[in-house]
Amino acid sequence: MLDLYLIRHGQTAPNAKRRYPLAGEDAPLSELGERQAVALNLPTGTVFSSPAARCLQTAALAGCQSIRPRPELREAEFGIMAGHTWAELETAHGSGPLSWIEALSDPSSLDGPPGGESGAAFHARVQRWLNTLPPSGTVLAFTHLGPVLAALRLCAGLRAAEVSPCGVAHLRRSGAEHAAENTTDWWLVELRPGHLH
């Protein structure tokens, strides 16, 4: 049996402003984000992380060591949406942003934000990482909201969820001998929010 803990990084300044990150932007944790990371209560296990500094910083503040960066765990590429808030995007593009995010959230969609990743490419990237997981044990993955939601869709069929900064999604898998071909053997154990202050 495999226990997978997907941890969204702590709050950053762009998170607080509800702004999509710029391409290549790597904002550090805010003071609140640092407190959220220190407050995490996680089991020991194999630790993976997005290469982004905010994820590596969250893992370190949570007390993790031997952190293995994996590019598959980086945030989705938002293209034209990067650097803007939702209100700014709706003002400039009307209903476009909603259709772009819906496409990015669909594992079978060949569309996505202009200049960004398609839903199919984004989910395929996350699935490639899921396929490398060991058959048993405990795995912690420090990542971003997009990959957490993508993994919940791919593993548990969950279409949407609210995952706050330093929120944790705990998934469990059995029947690991055919796990790479079968997503029905995953289930959601717990979805817990991060500390808000």
C-alpha positions in Angstrom: 0.0 0.0 0.0 1.2 3.5 -0.9 0.4 6.7 1.0 0.8 9.8 -1.0 0.7 13.3 0.6 0.4 16.2 -1.8 1.3 19.4 -0.1 0.6 22.8 -1.6 3.4 25.3 -0.8 2.9 28.0 1.8 1.6 31.5 0.9 3.6 33.9 -1.3 2.9 37.5 -2.1 1.3 36.6 -5.5 -0.9 34.1 -3.7 -2.1 36.8 -1.3 -3.0 39.0 -4.2 -4.7 36.1 -6.0 -2.4 36.7 -9.0 -1.3 34.0 -11.4 2.5 33.7 -11.3 4.6 35.1 -14.1 6.6 32.6 -16.2 9.9 32.0 -14.4 8.7 33.9 -11.3 9.8 32.2 -8.1 8.5 34.3 -5.2 9.6 33.2 -1.8 7.2 32.4 1.0 5.6 35.3 2.9 5.9 35.5 6.7 2.5 33.8 6.8 3.7 31.1 4.4 6.7 30.4 6.6 4.4 30.0 9.6 2.2 27.7 7.6 5.1 25.5 6.6 6.5 25.2 10.1 3.0 24.2 11.3 2.7 21.3 8.9 2.4 17.9 10.7 3.6 15.2 8.2 4.8 11.6 8.4 8.3 10.7 7.4 8.8 9.2 3.9 10.4 9.8 0.5 10.2 13.5 -0.3 9.8 15.0 -3.7 9.3 18.7 -4.6 8.7 21.0 -7.5 12.0 22.8 -8.3 10.4 26.1 -7.4 12.1 27.8 -4.3 8.7 28.2 -2.6 8.1 24.5 -2.6 11.7 23.6 -1.5 11.4 26.2 1.2 8.1 24.8 2.4 9.6 21.3 2.6 12.6 22.5 4.5 10.6 24.4 7.0 8.3 21.4 7.5 11.4 19.5 8.7 12.1 17.4 5.6 15.5 16.3 4.4 16.9 14.6 1.3 14.4 16.5 -0.9 14.3 15.3 -4.5 13.3 18.1 -7.0 11.1 16.8 -9.9 10.3 19.0 -12.9 7.0 17.2 -13.4 5.7 18.8 -10.1 6.2 22.4 -11.3 3.1 24.6 -11.7 1.1 24.7 -14.9 2.2 27.1 -17.6 -0.5 29.8 -17.7 0.6 31.7 -20.8 -1.4 34.9 -21.4 -2.9 34.6 -17.9 0.5 34.9 -16.1 1.0 38.0 -13.9 -2.7 38.9 -13.8 -5.6 38.5 -11.3 -8.9 36.9 -12.4 -10.6 40.3 -12.3 -7.9 41.8 -14.7 -8.3 38.8 -17.0 -12.1 39.0 -17.2 -11.9 42.8 -17.9 -9.4 42.2 -20.7 -10.8 38.9 -22.2 -14.4 38.5 -21.1 -15.4 34.8 -20.8 -12.1 33.6 -22.3 -10.3 33.0 -19.0 -13.0 30.7 -17.8 -12.8 28.6 -20.9 -9.0 28.5 -20.7 -9.1 27.3 -17.1 -11.7 24.7 -17.8 -9.6 23.4 -20.7 -6.5 23.3 -18.5 -8.5 21.4 -15.9 -9.5 18.7 -18.5 -7.0 15.8 -18.9 -8.3 15.2 -22.4 -8.3 18.8 -23.7 -5.9 19.9 -26.3 -6.7 23.5 -25.4 -5.5 25.7 -22.6 -4.5 29.3 -21.9 -3.0 30.9 -25.1 0.7 30.5 -24.9 0.4 28.0 -22.0 0.0 24.3 -21.5 -3.0 22.3 -22.7 -5.0 20.3 -20.3 -3.8 17.1 -21.9 -0.1 18.1 -21.7 -0.3 19.3 -18.1 -2.0 16.1 -16.9 0.3 13.9 -18.9 3.2 15.5 -17.1 1.7 14.9 -13.7 0.8 11.3 -14.7 4.4 10.6 -15.7 5.5 11.4 -12.2 2.7 9.3 -10.6 3.8 6.4 -12.7 7.2 6.5 -11.1 6.0 6.1 -7.5 7.0 3.1 -5.5 4.5 0.3 -4.9 4.4 0.9 -1.2 5.6 3.2 1.6 5.0 6.9 2.2 5.7 9.7 -0.3 5.5 13.4 0.3 5.3 15.8 -2.7 5.6 19.6 -2.2 4.1 21.3 -5.2 1.6 23.8 -6.4 -2.2 24.1 -6.5 -2.4 23.0 -10.2 -0.5 19.7 -9.8 -2.4 18.9 -6.6 -5.7 19.3 -8.4 -4.4 17.4 -11.4 -3.4 14.4 -9.2 -6.8 14.4 -7.5 -8.5 14.3 -10.9 -6.2 11.6 -12.2 -6.2 9.4 -9.1 -9.6 9.9 -7.5 -11.7 11.4 -10.2 -12.2 14.6 -8.1 -13.2 17.4 -10.5 -12.6 20.3 -8.2 -11.4 21.0 -4.6 -10.3 23.9 -2.4 -6.7 23.5 -1.4 -5.4 26.4 0.6 -1.6 27.2 0.9 0.0 24.4 2.9 -3.2 22.3 2.4 -2.6 18.6 2.3 -4.3 16.0 0.1 -3.7 12.4 1.4 -4.2 9.7 -1.2 -3.8 5.9 -0.7 -3.2 3.3 -3.4 -3.6 -0.5 -3.2 -3.2 -3.1 -5.9 0.1 -1.5 -6.8 1.2 -4.4 -9.2 -0.9 -2.8 -11.9 -1.1 0.8 -10.6 0.5 2.4 -13.7 -2.3 1.1 -15.9 -5.2 1.4 -13.4 -6.3 4.6 -11.6 -9.3 3.0 -9.9 -7.1 1.7 -7.0 -6.5 5.1 -5.5 -8.8 6.8 -3.0 -8.8 10.1 -1.1 -8.2 9.6 2.6 -8.1 13.2 3.8 -8.1 16.8 2.4 -7.0 19.2 5.1 -6.5 22.9 4.9 -3.4 24.8 5.8 -3.2 27.1 8.8 -4.7 30.5 8.0 -2.6 32.6 10.4 
